[in-house]
Amino acid sequence: MNKLLFTVYRVFVPKPFRTVILKKSLRRKILKYYASLPENEVNDEQREILKYLENNQIRIFPYPFHENYSSDKIEVVYDKERGMRYVLHKGERLYFRKRWNEKRIKRAYSDLLREQDNDSPHRYLTGTFTVGENDVIADIGAAEGNFSLEVIDKVKKIYIFEHNKYWIEALKSTFAPWPEKVEIIGKYVSDINVINHIKLDTFFEDRKDITFLKIDVDGAEAIVLNSCKDIFKSDRPLKVVLCTYHKNNDEKVFTELLKNQGFIVKPSKGYMINYYDKKLETPYFRRGLIRAEK
């Protein structure tokens, strides 16, 4: 499609319809690609997804558990005092951005539940890779803060890094009950130190207490990793959970980087299909994240 036709297409075809067309086209490409491969080049996890795609549309999480989360069953409560809406997440209030209406919050929260399903390739923690009472966490790219809220009563302290001012407002409400335990840093975690950017090495230079990094920053993971070189060189125990589905080669590149720093690295189970990425290429399936420990 040339540039002019593409512009006309975007103007006259609503985004929901464009998404449907994209997903149908991608589904055909994926099935055709894997059908062309020798059988011994397709692993069992890939076959599981291909079987799913034979009768289902493309999804970020191409697994049956996708259907277990209906936004219709989610209750959204309006807090008049704060002027924000929240849902009860594991018994605690999880606030959302002020401008978000009830429908959008229901959809977003169902997605959060889906991504942390026991079978999800995007699940941060497992039964063997988890947190404890002495852990100090850096939640990098927190957004609404569901990860930190889930572990708040299990850990020693949490540093939440989130640059978006609308999420910061919601985060302050969510974590108001734990003022001594949670610190919210309204900056980008970056490989430079300027007004709104900070290196993790700089932030933790005098603290020396970090034990767990959760990194989910919409494709800027490499920049975050460049900001914590000194942290990685330290001999103290450290766990890292790092998203790898945003770009084609992230899993390979990040795994090699962390192994070179002495980490034992394991990928999450299963794959994601990030159809939002215009640069998505074969083999189409990406690991949701890797978990590393030393």
C-alpha positions in Angstrom: 0.0 0.0 0.0 1.6 3.3 -1.1 1.8 6.3 1.2 -1.3 8.1 -0.2 -3.5 5.1 -0.1 -2.4 4.3 3.4 -3.3 7.9 4.5 -6.7 7.6 2.9 -7.2 4.2 4.5 -6.4 5.6 8.0 -8.7 8.5 7.6 -11.8 6.7 6.3 -11.5 3.3 8.0 -12.1 3.5 11.8 -9.3 2.1 14.0 -11.4 -0.8 15.3 -12.0 -2.0 11.8 -8.4 -1.5 10.9 -7.4 -3.7 13.9 -9.8 -6.5 12.7 -8.3 -6.4 9.2 -4.8 -6.4 10.7 -5.5 -9.4 12.9 -7.1 -11.4 10.1 -4.1 -10.7 7.8 -1.6 -11.6 10.5 -3.4 -14.8 11.4 -3.1 -15.9 7.8 0.6 -15.0 7.7 1.4 -16.9 10.9 -0.4 -20.1 9.9 1.2 -20.0 6.4 4.6 -19.4 7.8 4.6 -22.3 10.3 3.0 -24.6 7.7 6.0 -23.9 5.5 8.5 -25.0 8.2 9.8 -28.6 8.7 8.0 -30.3 11.5 11.1 -30.6 13.6 11.6 -26.8 13.6 8.3 -26.1 15.4 8.3 -26.7 19.2 5.4 -27.8 21.3 4.7 -24.4 22.7 4.4 -23.0 19.2 2.1 -25.9 18.2 -0.2 -25.1 21.1 -0.6 -21.5 19.7 -1.1 -22.7 16.2 -3.9 -25.1 17.3 -5.5 -22.1 19.1 -5.3 -19.9 16.0 -7.0 -22.5 13.8 -10.3 -21.6 15.5 -9.6 -18.2 17.1 -8.6 -14.7 16.2 -5.2 -13.2 16.9 -4.8 -12.2 20.5 -1.9 -10.7 22.6 -2.3 -13.9 24.7 -3.2 -16.6 22.2 -4.5 -19.1 24.8 -7.9 -20.3 26.1 -7.4 -18.4 29.4 -8.1 -15.2 27.5 -11.8 -16.0 27.7 -11.8 -16.2 31.5 -11.8 -12.5 32.1 -14.9 -10.6 31.3 -15.0 -6.8 31.9 -18.7 -7.1 32.6 -18.1 -8.7 35.9 -15.8 -6.0 37.2 -17.1 -3.5 39.7 -15.8 0.0 39.5 -16.3 2.4 42.5 -16.2 6.2 42.4 -14.3 7.9 45.2 -16.0 11.3 45.6 -13.3 12.7 47.9 -10.5 12.0 45.4 -12.5 12.4 42.3 -11.2 9.1 40.9 -12.5 5.6 40.3 -11.0 2.4 41.6 -11.4 -1.4 41.7 -10.7 -3.7 44.6 -7.6 -5.7 43.8 -6.9 -8.5 46.2 -8.9 -6.5 48.8 -7.0 -3.2 48.2 -8.1 -0.1 46.2 -6.4 0.2 42.8 -7.0 3.7 41.5 -7.1 4.6 37.8 -6.5 7.9 35.9 -9.1 10.6 36.6 -10.3 11.0 33.0 -11.0 7.3 32.5 -14.6 6.3 32.5 -16.0 3.1 34.0 -16.0 1.2 30.7 -12.3 2.0 30.0 -11.3 1.0 33.5 -13.2 -2.3 33.3 -11.5 -3.1 30.1 -8.0 -2.1 31.4 -8.5 -4.1 34.6 -9.6 -7.2 32.9 -6.4 -7.0 30.8 -4.3 -6.7 33.9 -5.9 -9.8 35.4 -5.4 -11.6 32.1 -1.7 -10.7 31.8 -1.1 -12.1 35.4 -3.0 -15.3 34.9 -1.1 -18.4 36.1 -0.7 -19.5 32.5 0.2 -16.1 31.1 3.6 -15.6 29.4 3.5 -12.1 31.0 3.1 -13.2 34.6 5.9 -11.5 36.7 6.1 -13.9 39.6 5.9 -17.7 39.9 5.9 -20.1 42.8 9.7 -20.3 42.7 10.5 -16.8 41.4 8.9 -14.5 44.0 9.6 -11.9 46.6 10.1 -12.0 50.4 10.0 -9.8 53.5 13.5 -8.4 53.1 13.1 -7.5 49.4 13.4 -3.9 48.2 11.7 -3.5 44.9 12.2 -1.0 42.0 8.9 -1.1 40.0 10.0 0.5 36.8 7.1 1.4 34.5 4.5 1.0 37.1 1.5 2.6 35.3 -1.5 1.8 37.7 0.8 -0.1 40.1 -1.0 -3.5 40.2 2.3 -5.4 40.6 3.4 -3.3 43.6 0.0 -3.5 45.2 0.0 -7.3 45.0 3.3 -7.5 46.9 3.1 -4.5 49.2 2.5 -6.6 52.3 5.2 -9.1 51.4 8.2 -6.9 51.0 10.3 -4.4 52.9 10.1 -1.4 50.6 9.0 -0.4 47.1 10.4 2.4 44.8 7.8 3.1 42.1 9.2 4.8 39.0 6.5 6.3 36.7 6.9 9.5 34.7 3.2 9.9 33.6 1.7 12.6 35.8 -1.8 11.2 35.4 -0.6 7.8 36.7 1.3 9.4 39.5 -1.9 11.0 40.8 -3.6 7.6 40.8 -0.5 5.9 42.4 -0.5 8.4 45.2 -4.1 7.4 46.0 -3.5 3.7 45.7 -0.4 3.7 48.0 -1.6 6.3 50.5 -2.0 3.6 53.2 1.8 2.9 53.0 3.6 6.2 53.2 6.7 4.8 54.9 6.9 1.8 52.6 6.4 3.3 49.2 8.3 6.0 47.4 7.0 7.3 44.1 9.6 8.8 41.7 8.0 10.8 38.9 10.9 10.4 36.4 11.9 8.3 33.4 14.5 5.7 34.3 17.1 6.5 31.6 20.8 6.2 30.7 21.2 10.0 31.3 20.7 12.2 34.3 18.7 15.3 33.4 15.6 17.1 34.8 13.1 14.4 34.2 15.4 11.4 33.6 17.5 9.5 36.1 19.8 6.5 36.1 19.1 3.7 38.5 22.8 3.6 39.3 22.5 7.3 40.4 19.3 6.8 42.4 20.6 3.7 44.3 24.2 5.0 44.7 23.7 5.8 48.3 20.9 3.4 49.1 22.6 0.1 48.3 19.4 -1.8 49.3 17.8 -2.8 46.0 17.1 -6.6 45.6 14.5 -6.8 42.9 14.0 -5.0 39.5 10.7 -5.2 37.6 11.1 -3.6 34.2 8.1 -3.1 31.9 8.6 0.1 29.9 6.9 -0.3 26.5 10.0 -1.0 24.5 12.5 1.2 26.4 13.9 -1.8 28.3 17.4 -1.5 26.8 17.7 2.1 28.0 16.8 1.0 31.6 19.3 -1.8 31.5 22.0 0.8 30.5 21.1 2.8 33.6 22.0 0.0 36.1 25.4 -1.2 35.1 26.9 -0.7 38.6 23.9 -2.4 40.2 24.5 -5.5 38.0 28.2 -5.5 38.8 27.5 -5.6 42.5 28.0 -8.9 44.3 24.7 -8.6 46.3 21.8 -11.0 45.4 19.5 -9.5 42.8 16.4 -10.6 40.9 15.2 -9.1 37.6 11.9 -9.6 35.8 12.2 -8.0 32.4 9.7 -7.7 29.5 10.9 -9.0 26.2 7.8 -8.9 23.9 8.1 -5.3 22.7 10.7 -5.8 20.1 11.8 -8.7 17.9 15.2 -9.5 19.4 14.8 -8.4 23.0 14.8 -11.9 24.5 18.0 -12.9 22.8 19.8 -9.6 23.5 18.7 -9.2 27.1 19.4 -12.8 28.0 22.9 -12.6 26.7 23.5 -9.3 28.5 22.3 -10.6 31.9 24.2 -13.9 31.5 27.3 -11.9 31.0 26.6 -10.2 34.3 26.5 -13.5 36.1 22.7 -14.0 36.2 20.9 -17.3 35.7 18.2 -16.5 33.1 15.0 -18.3 32.3 12.2 -17.2 29.9 8.5 -17.3 30.8 6.4 -20.2 29.6 4.6 -19.6 26.3 4.5 -16.7 23.8 2.8 -13.5 23.1 1.7 -12.0 19.7 2.4 -8.3 19.9 0.3 -7.3 16.8 0.5 -3.7 17.8 4.2 -3.6 16.8 4.4 -2.6 13.1 7.9 -4.2 13.0 6.7 -7.6 14.1 8.4 -10.2 11.9 8.9 -14.0 11.8 8.7 -16.1 13.8 6.0 -13.8 15.1 5.8 -15.3 18.6 7.8 -13.6 21.4 8.5 -14.6 25.0 6.6 -12.3 27.3 9.5 -11.8 29.7 12.6 -13.3 31.2 13.4 -13.9 34.9 17.0 -13.5 36.1 18.7 -14.2 39.4 22.1 -14.1 40.9 
